């Protein structure tokens, strides 16, 4: 597979790799060998994450699906369980497991009000799931009103605060975007960046 994303198991033994084809590959990090691989239910499943209990989660944006597997202590994968996230209007852009090892956030990259927003800002959603058992996800909530397509989420150590990075300024119509808002909405600033103020 052409690699697109990687996740490391909690014990640090295995790397899980997905790409732009149909495969999920398990690599023994110390041995530097492929120990298992499986075909995914749908092409372009280029997102992967793993929870501490061995629940492997993959997702693709084209098919709007999320798949789960269980990674054994010997690096083998179980059969896939497939979830249709289209019913929650989320086209996956990332997968994040919170520090509690149970809460899973899957931000969407398509605005849910794209067809009826007019001149209003576009808004995005984040689907919240819970790992209910190894290899099993349960839908919990849908967070609305996110002003950017979230591409990355990081939690603090307590797991009480999540920090989100939006990768596009498309959440606001151009006529309503100030220069600072436009720069804040990009992965990398396109203009000069002022120095941080001294404390």
PASEBA-289667 format. One record per residue (C-alpha): residue number from 1; residue in one letter; x, y, z. Coordinates in nm, 3 decimals, padded with zeros to 5 digits. Example, Ala and Ser with C-alpha at 12.3 -4.5 7.8 and 13.67 -1.06 7.14 Angstrom:
2
num 1 residuo a X 01.230 Y -00.450 Z 00.780 .
num 2 residuo s X 01.367 Y -00.106 Z 00.714 .
//
This chain:
199
num 1 residuo x X 00.000 Y 00.000 Z 00.000 .
num 2 residuo x X 00.108 Y 00.361 Z -00.050 .
num 3 residuo x X 00.140 Y 00.479 Z 00.313 .
num 4 residuo x X -00.084 Y 00.764 Z 00.426 .
num 5 residuo x X -00.123 Y 00.721 Z 00.804 .
num 6 residuo x X 00.037 Y 00.528 Z 01.089 .
num 7 residuo x X -00.060 Y 00.435 Z 01.444 .
num 8 residuo x X 00.147 Y 00.264 Z 01.714 .
num 9 residuo x X 00.004 Y 00.006 Z 01.955 .
num 10 residuo x X 00.001 Y 00.094 Z 02.326 .
num 11 residuo x X 00.279 Y -00.157 Z 02.401 .
num 12 residuo x X 00.497 Y -00.004 Z 02.129 .
num 13 residuo x X 00.538 Y -00.338 Z 01.950 .
num 14 residuo x X 00.336 Y -00.280 Z 01.636 .
num 15 residuo x X 00.284 Y -00.012 Z 01.374 .
num 16 residuo x X -00.042 Y -00.008 Z 01.180 .
num 17 residuo x X -00.023 Y 00.148 Z 00.835 .
num 18 residuo x X -00.297 Y 00.237 Z 00.586 .
num 19 residuo x X -00.276 Y 00.403 Z 00.248 .
num 20 residuo x X -00.466 Y 00.479 Z -00.068 .
num 21 residuo x X -00.540 Y 00.119 Z -00.155 .
num 22 residuo x X -00.747 Y -00.145 Z 00.020 .
num 23 residuo x X -00.498 Y -00.265 Z 00.285 .
num 24 residuo x X -00.426 Y -00.233 Z 00.655 .
num 25 residuo x X -00.074 Y -00.355 Z 00.734 .
num 26 residuo x X 00.067 Y -00.457 Z 01.073 .
num 27 residuo x X 00.443 Y -00.420 Z 01.117 .
num 28 residuo x X 00.649 Y -00.567 Z 01.402 .
num 29 residuo x X 00.861 Y -00.264 Z 01.487 .
num 30 residuo x X 01.156 Y -00.449 Z 01.645 .
num 31 residuo x X 01.172 Y -00.720 Z 01.378 .
num 32 residuo x X 01.091 Y -00.472 Z 01.099 .
num 33 residuo x X 00.863 Y -00.727 Z 00.940 .
num 34 residuo x X 00.503 Y -00.734 Z 00.821 .
num 35 residuo x X 00.322 Y -00.975 Z 01.054 .
num 36 residuo x X -00.031 Y -00.933 Z 00.923 .
num 37 residuo x X -00.234 Y -00.747 Z 00.664 .
num 38 residuo x X -00.595 Y -00.741 Z 00.560 .
num 39 residuo x X -00.801 Y -00.598 Z 00.280 .
num 40 residuo x X -01.026 Y -00.316 Z 00.391 .
num 41 residuo x X -01.394 Y -00.306 Z 00.295 .
num 42 residuo x X -01.345 Y 00.006 Z 00.085 .
num 43 residuo x X -01.072 Y 00.187 Z -00.107 .
num 44 residuo x X -00.901 Y 00.505 Z 00.020 .
num 45 residuo x X -00.919 Y 00.406 Z 00.385 .
num 46 residuo x X -00.629 Y 00.632 Z 00.464 .
num 47 residuo x X -00.691 Y 00.707 Z 00.833 .
num 48 residuo x X -00.593 Y 00.476 Z 01.121 .
num 49 residuo x X -00.584 Y 00.497 Z 01.501 .
num 50 residuo x X -00.558 Y 00.242 Z 01.781 .
num 51 residuo x X -00.705 Y 00.250 Z 02.132 .
num 52 residuo x X -00.516 Y 00.110 Z 02.434 .
num 53 residuo x X -00.738 Y -00.203 Z 02.439 .
num 54 residuo x X -00.625 Y -00.297 Z 02.087 .
num 55 residuo x X -00.924 Y -00.157 Z 01.901 .
num 56 residuo x X -00.797 Y -00.051 Z 01.559 .
num 57 residuo x X -01.009 Y 00.212 Z 01.382 .
num 58 residuo x X -00.981 Y 00.295 Z 01.012 .
num 59 residuo x X -01.182 Y 00.540 Z 00.806 .
num 60 residuo x X -01.212 Y 00.673 Z 00.454 .
num 61 residuo x X -01.365 Y 00.994 Z 00.330 .
num 62 residuo x X -01.500 Y 00.865 Z -00.001 .
num 63 residuo x X -01.713 Y 00.583 Z 00.134 .
num 64 residuo x X -01.796 Y 00.758 Z 00.461 .
num 65 residuo x X -01.725 Y 00.443 Z 00.657 .
num 66 residuo x X -01.544 Y 00.359 Z 00.979 .
num 67 residuo x X -01.407 Y 00.008 Z 01.033 .
num 68 residuo x X -01.286 Y -00.155 Z 01.354 .
num 69 residuo x X -01.061 Y -00.453 Z 01.418 .
num 70 residuo x X -00.896 Y -00.603 Z 01.725 .
num 71 residuo x X -00.516 Y -00.628 Z 01.726 .
num 72 residuo x X -00.398 Y -00.931 Z 01.926 .
num 73 residuo x X -00.084 Y -00.939 Z 02.138 .
num 74 residuo x X 00.081 Y -01.135 Z 01.853 .
num 75 residuo x X 00.003 Y -00.866 Z 01.595 .
num 76 residuo x X -00.287 Y -01.041 Z 01.423 .
num 77 residuo x X -00.606 Y -00.862 Z 01.316 .
num 78 residuo x X -00.963 Y -00.978 Z 01.370 .
num 79 residuo x X -01.236 Y -00.956 Z 01.107 .
num 80 residuo x X -01.361 Y -00.603 Z 01.033 .
num 81 residuo x X -01.676 Y -00.446 Z 01.173 .
num 82 residuo x X -01.803 Y -00.166 Z 00.946 .
num 83 residuo x X -02.001 Y 00.142 Z 01.056 .
num 84 residuo x X -02.174 Y 00.380 Z 00.816 .
num 85 residuo x X -02.096 Y 00.730 Z 00.943 .
num 86 residuo x X -02.287 Y 00.892 Z 00.658 .
num 87 residuo x X -02.601 Y 00.880 Z 00.872 .
num 88 residuo x X -02.433 Y 01.134 Z 01.099 .
num 89 residuo x X -02.326 Y 01.356 Z 00.806 .
num 90 residuo x X -01.956 Y 01.314 Z 00.874 .
num 91 residuo x X -01.699 Y 01.249 Z 00.603 .
num 92 residuo x X -01.398 Y 01.148 Z 00.818 .
num 93 residuo x X -01.097 Y 01.378 Z 00.814 .
num 94 residuo x X -00.916 Y 01.225 Z 01.113 .
num 95 residuo x X -00.956 Y 00.980 Z 01.400 .
num 96 residuo x X -00.856 Y 01.068 Z 01.756 .
num 97 residuo x X -00.872 Y 00.852 Z 02.069 .
num 98 residuo x X -00.891 Y 01.056 Z 02.391 .
num 99 residuo x X -00.662 Y 00.984 Z 02.689 .
num 100 residuo x X -00.940 Y 00.783 Z 02.856 .
num 101 residuo x X -00.888 Y 00.523 Z 02.583 .
num 102 residuo x X -01.263 Y 00.508 Z 02.521 .
num 103 residuo x X -01.375 Y 00.836 Z 02.364 .
num 104 residuo x X -01.322 Y 00.856 Z 01.988 .
num 105 residuo x X -01.359 Y 01.180 Z 01.791 .
num 106 residuo x X -01.406 Y 01.172 Z 01.415 .
num 107 residuo x X -01.418 Y 01.520 Z 01.262 .
num 108 residuo x X -01.589 Y 01.572 Z 00.928 .
num 109 residuo x X -01.439 Y 01.763 Z 00.639 .
num 110 residuo x X -01.760 Y 01.862 Z 00.460 .
num 111 residuo x X -01.983 Y 02.140 Z 00.597 .
num 112 residuo x X -02.325 Y 02.016 Z 00.698 .
num 113 residuo x X -02.494 Y 02.340 Z 00.586 .
num 114 residuo x X -02.320 Y 02.369 Z 00.248 .
num 115 residuo x X -02.639 Y 02.364 Z 00.043 .
num 116 residuo x X -02.850 Y 02.602 Z 00.249 .
num 117 residuo x X -02.602 Y 02.848 Z 00.400 .
num 118 residuo x X -02.641 Y 03.131 Z 00.147 .
num 119 residuo x X -02.409 Y 03.404 Z 00.274 .
num 120 residuo x X -02.392 Y 03.250 Z 00.620 .
num 121 residuo x X -02.070 Y 03.085 Z 00.742 .
num 122 residuo x X -02.021 Y 02.716 Z 00.677 .
num 123 residuo x X -02.009 Y 02.482 Z 00.976 .
num 124 residuo x X -01.863 Y 02.137 Z 01.033 .
num 125 residuo x X -01.934 Y 01.849 Z 01.272 .
num 126 residuo x X -01.744 Y 01.606 Z 01.491 .
num 127 residuo x X -01.887 Y 01.261 Z 01.559 .
num 128 residuo x X -01.826 Y 01.125 Z 01.908 .
num 129 residuo x X -01.803 Y 00.750 Z 01.959 .
num 130 residuo x X -01.714 Y 00.528 Z 02.252 .
num 131 residuo x X -01.513 Y 00.207 Z 02.246 .
num 132 residuo x X -01.774 Y -00.009 Z 02.421 .
num 133 residuo x X -01.570 Y -00.333 Z 02.396 .
num 134 residuo x X -01.257 Y -00.434 Z 02.205 .
num 135 residuo x X -01.331 Y -00.379 Z 01.837 .
num 136 residuo x X -01.674 Y -00.221 Z 01.900 .
num 137 residuo x X -01.781 Y 00.144 Z 01.863 .
num 138 residuo x X -02.100 Y 00.302 Z 01.992 .
num 139 residuo x X -02.222 Y 00.637 Z 01.857 .
num 140 residuo x X -02.266 Y 00.895 Z 02.136 .
num 141 residuo x X -02.310 Y 01.246 Z 01.998 .
num 142 residuo x X -02.260 Y 01.487 Z 01.712 .
num 143 residuo x X -02.090 Y 01.820 Z 01.788 .
num 144 residuo x X -02.222 Y 02.099 Z 01.563 .
num 145 residuo x X -02.111 Y 02.452 Z 01.482 .
num 146 residuo x X -01.739 Y 02.394 Z 01.425 .
num 147 residuo x X -01.622 Y 02.689 Z 01.209 .
num 148 residuo x X -01.337 Y 02.503 Z 01.035 .
num 149 residuo x X -01.282 Y 02.158 Z 00.889 .
num 150 residuo x X -01.086 Y 02.003 Z 01.176 .
num 151 residuo x X -00.778 Y 01.818 Z 01.058 .
num 152 residuo x X -00.605 Y 01.754 Z 01.390 .
num 153 residuo x X -00.709 Y 01.722 Z 01.755 .
num 154 residuo x X -00.478 Y 01.703 Z 02.057 .
num 155 residuo x X -00.582 Y 01.648 Z 02.418 .
num 156 residuo x X -00.414 Y 01.772 Z 02.731 .
num 157 residuo x X -00.292 Y 01.506 Z 02.979 .
num 158 residuo x X -00.613 Y 01.518 Z 03.182 .
num 159 residuo x X -00.827 Y 01.457 Z 02.874 .
num 160 residuo x X -01.056 Y 01.743 Z 02.974 .
num 161 residuo x X -00.951 Y 01.983 Z 02.699 .
num 162 residuo x X -00.919 Y 01.918 Z 02.327 .
num 163 residuo x X -00.733 Y 02.153 Z 02.095 .
num 164 residuo x X -00.837 Y 02.156 Z 01.730 .
num 165 residuo x X -00.656 Y 02.268 Z 01.417 .
num 166 residuo x X -00.863 Y 02.370 Z 01.118 .
num 167 residuo x X -00.697 Y 02.333 Z 00.783 .
num 168 residuo x X -00.901 Y 02.571 Z 00.568 .
num 169 residuo x X -01.051 Y 02.917 Z 00.585 .
num 170 residuo x X -01.357 Y 02.794 Z 00.394 .
num 171 residuo x X -01.562 Y 02.807 Z 00.712 .
num 172 residuo x X -01.627 Y 03.177 Z 00.647 .
num 173 residuo x X -01.730 Y 03.345 Z 00.323 .
num 174 residuo x X -01.444 Y 03.545 Z 00.173 .
num 175 residuo x X -01.623 Y 03.878 Z 00.222 .
num 176 residuo x X -01.647 Y 03.804 Z 00.597 .
num 177 residuo x X -01.286 Y 03.690 Z 00.642 .
num 178 residuo x X -01.040 Y 03.937 Z 00.788 .
num 179 residuo x X -00.670 Y 03.888 Z 00.700 .
num 180 residuo x X -00.596 Y 03.745 Z 01.046 .
num 181 residuo x X -00.886 Y 03.499 Z 01.026 .
num 182 residuo x X -00.772 Y 03.391 Z 00.682 .
num 183 residuo x X -00.422 Y 03.314 Z 00.809 .
num 184 residuo x X -00.547 Y 03.138 Z 01.124 .
num 185 residuo x X -00.747 Y 02.898 Z 00.913 .
num 186 residuo x X -00.454 Y 02.757 Z 00.718 .
num 187 residuo x X -00.216 Y 02.480 Z 00.816 .
num 188 residuo x X 00.076 Y 02.714 Z 00.748 .
num 189 residuo x X 00.055 Y 03.095 Z 00.739 .
num 190 residuo x X 00.088 Y 03.231 Z 00.388 .
num 191 residuo x X 00.212 Y 03.575 Z 00.489 .
num 192 residuo x X 00.459 Y 03.717 Z 00.737 .
num 193 residuo x X 00.409 Y 03.605 Z 01.095 .
num 194 residuo x X 00.455 Y 03.868 Z 01.367 .
num 195 residuo x X 00.689 Y 03.768 Z 01.653 .
num 196 residuo x X 00.535 Y 03.647 Z 01.978 .
num 197 residuo x X 00.512 Y 03.917 Z 02.246 .
num 198 residuo x X 00.772 Y 03.900 Z 02.519 .
num 199 residuo x X 00.649 Y 03.818 Z 02.868 .
//
